[in-house]
């Protein structure tokens, strides 16, 4: 205990990042599932989503992240491109544009398109009864233009030199294109106090277990530290995931348990396209594990709502490499993420401002594939997420397109081999003795092949 205290004091004195501990009852092998309520089912409601809980449980999901469930603003609601819904003359055409879930007009209500607050409470209870934690997307950087704060507290917003409230701007003072939302002013303490109260509302009224914090890097780290401290004053422990990476994580010093593995994700896309060699992922993993303290975890993914809607499905971006990359996500250090429809091979870019529905593919057993990956995490604790497991051992490969590494503990070790290229290799690697969990036992590696073996002790 004394040794840990000295280490903590040293890290704080040196300005090094220190993360809060995870809640004691948090899953040791978290698998996060991101829910896009609007697109997840044909109905697009909370009640219809509740039917999916047993299937997600079977996949090994033990954390559900709901994209924002609050009402969406009408003023400056986006249609397509730079067009707002109010610019469309035809009322029938207007109806199809439902706006961005990240343009919130009321922080403490539920979008009636999805259902009611009672519906959300019920789905949280159903998830938790199944052993699944629930985190809610928190949009702290901006609000809709018709949020009551706009008229009641205009001083809570960022303004230009003429006194007009602005949408979010870049460092040069230019719009970044999020014209459907108004930028909040975090130098106003009355606003930050109210923001924390709104977050506390969801913890108290629905019993959720934490938050995924949208564009966390655009909100001052002092706020996230304040929020976490005040939200946990009653002895409650929450989990917080930052949509940001190392350029700001060092300032948080305790606010977040996990961060977005954006750099690793983009590197995976580059490797899949043949623009980088597989061994680059080794280099990047080493960098991440050196950069962050051992109790701060990368959330790794091959798709999410932003990637799917704006940059393409995993099949578009990664082509035939998607399967090997999914194996990498589930076996590398960190927390794996699944996104709405991923387990069914959804092969369309889900519309962001309109109603859309996932389109399952039937050419492969996508659900069975992801279930086998989820079972790896569930069955083997050494592939879990804890400070002592937040590491890996890269192994030498004769080919830069073949990635090989070990993970685990002294009692339970795993050997992972990935061919991240379109070229098959015969007798490319020496396959160790052990239990074959994924892939075939030969030394051959087909194009985009993978092997996961539990090593003999």
Secondary structure, 3 states (H helix, E strand, C coil): CHHHHHHHHHHHHCCCCCCCCCCCCCCCCCEEEEECHHHHCCCCCHHHHHCCHHHHHHHCCCEEEECCCCCECCCCCEEECCEEHHHCCCHHHHHCECCCCCCECCCCCCCCCCCCHHHHHHHHHHHHHCCCEEEEEECCCEEECCCHHHHHCHHHECECCCCCECCCECCCCCECCCCCEEEECCCCHHHHHHHHHHHHHHHHHHCCCEEEECCHHHCCHHHHHHHHHHHCCCCCCCEEEECCCHHHHHHHCCCCCEEECHHHHHHHHHHHCCCCCCHHHHHHHHHHHHHCCCCCEEEECCCCHHHHHHHCCHHHHHHHHHHHHHHHHHHCCCEEEEECCHHHCCCCCCCCCECCCCCCCCCCCHHHHHHHHHHHHHHCHHHCCCHHHCCCEEECCCCCCEEEEEEECCCCEEEEEEECCCCCECCCCCCCCEEEEECCCCCCECCCCEEEEEECC
